[in-house]
């Protein structure tokens, strides 16, 4: 019994002093096929708010801006197609 109390106290203090800090946290995001299509066309996706709703805008290398879903539809959604305005 005399050894049990010091052991429990030591175990409690050790548990309190151990802290785990993750150093390799990876951010994982799930994107839509339309967003992936925009990125494959070398565009940038910029989330913005229009009329109180969040929409993703695809900004193409030529400066044109179009909503990602609309861009995906008008381009046919094919991974081989390259949009040309």
N, C-alpha and C positions, 0 to 999 in steps of 0.2 A: 504494500500500500504506500510505503514511503517513496518508492521509486515511481509509482504511477502518477502522482501529482507533478513532479518535475518533468516527467516525460510529456504529459499533456500540455504543460505550460510551454515547453520547448517547441513542441509541434505547433501550437497555436501561434507563437511568435514567428516561427519559420514560415508558416503559411501567410502571415500578414506581410512579411518582407519580400515575398516573391511577387513580382509584377511582370506580366507578359505584355510586351509592346510589339505588335506586328510591324515588321519592317518591309514586307513584300506584299502589301495589299494591292490587289489588282481590281480596277474598276471594270465591271462587265455591264455592257449595255445591250439591249435587244433593239434592233432596228428593223424597220419595215423593208420590204423589197424595193419600194420607191426610194427610200433613203439610200439604200445600197446602190441602186441604179445611179442616183445623182453622184455619189462618191466615185463610182467607176467611170463616170464621164469627166472626172477631174474637177467636179464642182465641190462647193462647200455648203453644208447645211446650217442655216441660221434659224433657230427657233425665234418666233416673234409673235406678238399678239395683234390680231386684227378683229375689230368689232367684239372684243371681249373673249375671243377664242384663240387658243394657241395653235399656230400653224407653223410648219417647217418650210422655209423658203430655200430653194436650191439656187445658189449663186454660181453661175457658170464662168469659165475662164474668160469668155468674151464680155463679161459684165452683165449679161442678161440675168434677171431674177424671175423665177417661176416657182409656184407651189410644187412641192415634190410629187404629190399624187397626180397633179395635172401633168407635170413633166413626164412622169412614168406612163400615163395614158397616151399622151400625144406622140410619144416616142415608140409606142408599141410594147414597151416593157421588155424588149429583147436585150440580153446582155451583149449581143454582138452589134447592136445598132448604136450609132453615134449621132447624137442630135446635132442638126445644123439649122440654125434659125434662118 
